[in-house]
Amino acid sequence: MGKRLTKIVTRTGDDGTTGLGDGTRIDKSSARIAAIGDIDELNSLLGVLVAAGVADDIAGYLLNIQHRLFDIGGEIAIPGTSKISPEYVERLEDLIDTYNRDLPPLQEFILPGGSMPGAICHSARSVCRRAERSLIKVARTEYINPDTFIYINRLSDLLFVFARILNRKNGDKEVYWNKDRLKHSV
């Protein structure tokens, strides 16, 4: 592999524009760049989650997902490209089914939080939902691979399941919404 980045400070973005993978320069405030940023933020948050300490199996899946998110960033940065396929969506669905199988059915809504890894995973899930909204906004005017939307949607579901798993592995710390809680509070 050749060198991808030899110079970090280029000054080419000082005018408020940035370059896409195809050489096109666009405004940094564009919906496309916002979507790239949301995917990057999600990827970074998954790195924080792994660093917070999760089981090896989940860490391995998260590392694979980080690579896939990098591919999605590439799709968005090079208009018209597609790297995500239905096969990747199926893999997420299989993981959801596998990890959700042993969880108790939900009787109430779950509040984000619990253990540190669980809370980080819930945060990643909410950033994932934002990334999905950003992608849809871009797709209203430009091509975005439809399989990418589905992948991101399933990823948020997987992150919800992972958050439940992580909270159960860290002292059964799921926090349930209690509709009556505020009736007796100050």
C-alpha positions in Angstrom: 0.0 0.0 0.0 1.3 3.4 -0.9 1.4 6.4 1.4 -2.1 7.8 1.9 -1.3 10.9 3.9 2.1 12.4 3.8 1.3 16.0 4.8 -1.3 16.7 7.6 -1.4 20.5 7.3 -2.4 21.4 3.7 -4.2 24.7 4.2 -6.6 23.7 1.4 -9.6 23.8 3.7 -8.9 27.3 5.1 -11.5 28.7 2.7 -14.3 26.6 4.2 -14.2 23.9 1.6 -13.0 20.3 1.6 -12.1 17.8 -1.1 -14.0 14.7 -1.8 -12.4 11.5 -2.9 -13.1 12.3 -6.6 -11.3 15.6 -6.3 -14.4 17.7 -6.1 -14.3 20.6 -3.6 -17.5 21.2 -1.6 -18.5 23.4 1.3 -17.7 22.0 4.8 -21.2 22.8 5.9 -22.8 20.6 3.2 -25.1 17.7 4.1 -22.6 15.3 2.6 -19.8 16.5 4.8 -22.1 16.4 7.8 -22.9 12.8 7.0 -19.2 11.9 6.8 -18.7 13.6 10.1 -21.5 11.7 11.8 -20.1 8.3 10.5 -16.7 9.4 11.7 -18.0 10.3 15.1 -19.8 6.9 15.3 -16.6 5.1 14.4 -14.7 7.1 17.0 -17.3 6.3 19.7 -17.0 2.6 18.9 -13.3 2.9 19.5 -14.0 4.4 22.9 -16.4 1.5 23.6 -13.8 -1.1 22.8 -11.2 0.8 24.9 -13.7 0.9 27.8 -13.4 -2.9 28.0 -15.9 -5.3 26.4 -15.8 -9.0 25.9 -13.4 -10.2 23.1 -16.3 -11.4 20.9 -18.1 -8.0 21.0 -14.7 -6.2 20.6 -14.0 -8.2 17.5 -17.4 -7.5 15.9 -17.0 -3.8 16.8 -13.6 -3.7 15.1 -15.1 -5.2 11.9 -17.9 -2.7 12.1 -15.4 0.2 12.4 -13.8 -1.0 9.2 -17.2 -1.2 7.5 -17.9 2.4 8.7 -14.7 3.5 7.1 -16.0 2.0 3.9 -19.2 3.9 4.3 -17.2 7.1 4.8 -15.5 6.2 1.5 -18.9 5.7 -0.2 -20.0 9.2 0.9 -16.7 10.8 0.0 -16.7 9.4 -3.5 -20.1 10.1 -4.9 -21.7 7.2 -6.8 -19.7 4.4 -5.2 -21.1 1.4 -3.4 -19.2 -0.7 -0.9 -22.0 -2.0 1.3 -24.0 -5.0 0.1 -27.0 -6.9 1.4 -24.6 -9.6 2.7 -23.3 -7.1 5.3 -26.8 -6.3 6.4 -27.5 -10.1 6.8 -24.4 -10.4 9.0 -25.7 -7.7 11.4 -29.2 -9.4 11.5 -27.6 -12.7 12.4 -25.6 -11.0 15.2 -28.8 -9.3 16.5 -30.6 -12.6 16.5 -27.8 -14.4 18.2 -27.2 -11.9 21.0 -30.9 -11.0 21.5 -31.8 -14.7 21.9 -30.9 -14.9 25.6 -32.1 -11.5 26.7 -35.3 -11.2 28.6 -38.2 -9.7 26.7 -38.6 -6.0 27.2 -41.5 -5.1 29.5 -40.6 -1.4 29.6 -38.5 1.1 27.8 -34.8 1.1 28.7 -33.1 4.4 29.7 -29.6 5.0 28.2 -27.1 4.3 30.9 -26.3 1.4 33.2 -22.6 0.4 33.2 -19.9 2.5 31.6 -19.6 0.2 28.5 -23.4 0.0 28.3 -23.8 3.8 28.5 -21.1 4.3 25.8 -22.9 1.8 23.6 -26.2 3.6 24.1 -24.5 6.8 23.1 -23.1 5.1 20.0 -26.6 3.9 19.1 -27.9 7.5 19.3 -25.1 8.8 17.1 -25.8 5.9 14.7 -29.4 7.2 14.4 -28.2 10.7 13.7 -25.8 9.3 11.0 -28.8 7.6 9.5 -30.8 10.8 9.4 -27.8 12.6 7.8 -27.5 10.0 5.1 -31.2 10.3 4.3 -30.8 14.0 4.0 -28.0 13.6 1.5 -30.0 11.0 -0.4 -32.9 13.5 -0.9 -30.7 15.2 -3.5 -27.8 12.9 -4.3 -27.2 9.2 -4.8 -26.4 7.2 -1.6 -26.2 3.4 -1.7 -29.6 2.2 -0.4 -27.9 -0.8 1.3 -25.9 1.7 3.4 -29.2 3.0 4.9 -30.3 -0.5 5.8 -26.8 -1.3 7.2 -26.8 1.8 9.5 -30.4 1.1 10.6 -29.5 -2.5 11.6 -26.3 -1.3 13.2 -28.3 0.9 15.6 -30.5 -2.1 16.5 -27.3 -4.2 17.1 -25.9 -1.4 19.3 -29.1 -1.5 21.4 -28.8 -5.2 21.8 -25.1 -4.9 22.6 -25.9 -2.2 25.2 -28.3 -4.6 26.9 -25.7 -7.4 26.8 -23.0 -5.1 28.2 -25.2 -3.9 31.1 -26.1 -7.4 32.0 -22.5 -8.5 32.0 -21.6 -5.6 34.2 -23.9 -6.2 37.1 -27.3 -6.3 35.5 -27.4 -2.6 35.4 -30.2 -2.0 32.9 -32.2 1.1 33.8 -35.9 0.8 33.0 -38.2 3.8 32.4 -40.7 4.0 35.3 -43.8 6.0 34.4 -44.6 6.5 38.1 -41.2 7.7 39.2 -41.9 11.4 38.9 -45.3 11.2 40.7 -43.4 10.9 44.0 -40.4 13.2 43.3 -39.6 16.7 44.4 
